[in-house]
Amino acid sequence: MTLDAVTLNNTLAELCDEYRQHNGFNSQDYQTYGVKRGLRNPDGTGVMAGLTNICNVHGFLVADGERIPDEGKLTYRGINVNDIVEACVKENRFGFEETAWLLLFGSLPTKEHLEHFKLTLGHMRELPENFAEDMILKFPSRDIMNKLARSVLVLYSFDPNPDDTSLGNIMRQSIQLIASLPTIMTYAYQVKRRAFDKQSMFFHPIDLSLSTSESILRALRPDMKFTDSEAKLLDLCMILHAEHGGGNNSTFSTRVLSSSGTDTYSAIAAAIGSLKGPRHGGANLRVRSMMEDLKAGVKDWTDEDEVADYLAGIIRKEHGDGSGLIYGFGHAIYTLSDPRAVILKKVAGKIAEEKNMVAEFNLYKTVEKLTPSVFEKVKGNSKVICANVDFYSGFVYDMLGIPSDLFTPLFAVSRIAGWCAHRIEEVTYGGRIIRPAYRSMVRSKKYTPISERNA
């Protein structure tokens, strides 16, 4: 028997009502039983769940038990990310591959090591034989993140030794995934264009000599052409997105699965699924949508009062998507500044002049300037908030001509370096399955025979 759409919808509505009738919690119960929702302490800091040598995210100081806002600082293996970026800019070279090496191994590579690593990544960009045809072409997806996760899981079947959790084997798998995920992303996007956007798709031969960012831009452009400054801007974005500590949702997902002893492909697929969420990696796309609404709703972008009124309307759920959120602001750790946003803002200003997008860039700066005071005025909350990396990253991608479908996938092909580093650390040194507790609120009930149950 088949159900028509109306009957099915009515049935689902009844089932949802049934669920709501027998489920739910009193919000006070979380405080009563000391439950740290979201694994957060009452002051908003994360519950300490482990140790790591990979990354440190600094956003505040603590004195007499209170948080004191401070300028943000992000370090990879003890090295300030600003220093990595400045060195690459000064020496006019790409830095994502060096960053991936640093995260994986814990030290900066020698020139010889880096050249060999780049060559290795280049050769590993190619997908297994028939993988693109059987996995990507035959099964297009509207959402590239879902295709990334599914493709990573399928790679398990092409691995002759997928379940071996020795250091050497996980390292091999990690390097292969760091190399091949950008290829999967660009292939999946081309197929999506043809299947759902009714546009032409194109596949270019892979140039093994190119950096990761160059390979991505080459694969996305019909004529394979891009400028050196464009490739280095994308490279900068990838450096900044490569890692952000063990507590962010996708990295913690990696560590949770890795602690169970599962395979690399399952752990990384879970991280991709986590990053897809709009509360995590999907936020930059929400920023772009919010800014498009704002640009359409504000007549004079230079009028700060008009912009502030529109932002207040967003918070009151009168504008935007109705969530009441000004996307791209606030962070679990950063208070006065997000160092990644500071770097992107600085670079975006220079590129905006080249791309004739200064007006849009100035609007972004105005929103950044006004949001904290508007938030405090409307919500009556004096919490210190700043623009986070998501606020400017989408704008930078727009200037590079990168479609919005790839905003979050680009985050994934960058962050996979950090995910793999954390997987290796968890498997090698964790030694215990991650298993937090949930307090049961269920009261004992007697089983009722079906003949005695009331409708």
Secondary structure, DSSP 8 states (H G I E B T S, - for coil): ----HHHHHHHHHHHHHHHHHH----HHHHHHTT--GGGB-TTS-B------SSEEEEEEEEETTEEEEEEEEEEETTEEHHHHHHHHHHTT---HHHHHHHHHHSS---HHHHHHHHHHHHHT-S--TTHIIIIIISS--SSHHHHHHHHHHHHGGG-SSTT--SHHHHHHHHHHHHHHHHHHHHHHHHHHHHHHS----------TTS-HHHHHHHHHSTT----HHHHHHHHHHHHHHS---S-SHHHHHHHHHHHTT--HHHHHHHHHHHHHSTTTTTHHHHHHHHHHHHHHH-S-TT-HHHHHHHHHHHHTTSSTTSS---TTB--SS-SS--HHHHHHHHHHHHHHHHTT-HHHHHHHHHHHHHHHHHHHHHH-------B-HHHHHHHHHHHTT--GGGHHHHHHHHHHHHHHHHHHHIIIII-S-----------------GGG---
